[in-house]
């Protein structure tokens, strides 16, 4: 699909909504799947790619790097929470103490808050208004 690889992260605009999505195989097709909600954002990979996350993290524009850092951290935190729950429920065989994971979760939440404050003071729209299905790309990101 136009050189886009499975697993790539991008901000996708579809029907006037932007979302952080990952290209994934859904049945026999590749589709953009909302990274935060798991919903299929657009069938058959349609939608306008606003920007790939890996491009943003290498940008010379610090606002784009801040945006990429925020969403990478938010996605990692989202993936950490179910892992912690598995550890608490005794469904994991990993060895690190649960306290370390809880500390990691706490620091990641604090880091997200720092990034949010920095963005607010500098007028960077992180696109997270509490509705994860309607993420906006922000000014100058398109």
Beta strands, then each sheet from edge to edge (+ up, - down):
strand 1: 9-14
strand 2: 17-26
strand 3: 29-34
strand 4: 40-42
strand 5: 48-52
sheet 1: 4+ 3- 2+ 1- 5+
end
